[in-house]
Amino acid sequence: MALIFFILFSGLCLKAKVAKNSSLEYFTKIQP
């Protein structure tokens, strides 16, 4: 049970990191 929770948690962290990086790239591209 703990292993499944850990995998889900790490997956969410990875998604959050990717979303943060993509949004940063998006904003830096918009900036002149």
Summary of the structure (lengths in Angstrom):
residues: 32
radius of gyration: 14.1
end to end distance: 48.8
largest distance: 48.8
contacts: 55
relative contact order: 0.11
helix: 91%
strand: 0%
